[in-house]
C-alpha cells in the first residue's frame, strides 16, 4: 500500500504522510498481494540509464507491472 501524503505543514512546508515510517524498500502490490522491491528496481533503472524516465515514475504506482516491464 502506498503511503500517500495527507496534508502539508503550513509552517515548515513538510509533507505529512499517513504513516510516519515511509519507505520504498519494498511495497505491497494490492492487486497481486505480493511485496515488490521497489527501491531495488528504481536503483537498477538508474544504474542502467543514468536517470528514471517519466513513464517509469508513473509505473511506480503499479509496482508489479513495473517489475514485469523491466523483465521484458
Secondary structure, DSSP 8 states (H G I E B T S, - for coil): ----EEEE-TTT--EEESSS----SSEEETTTTEEE-HHHHHHHHHHHHSS--HHHHHHTTSHHHHHHHHH-
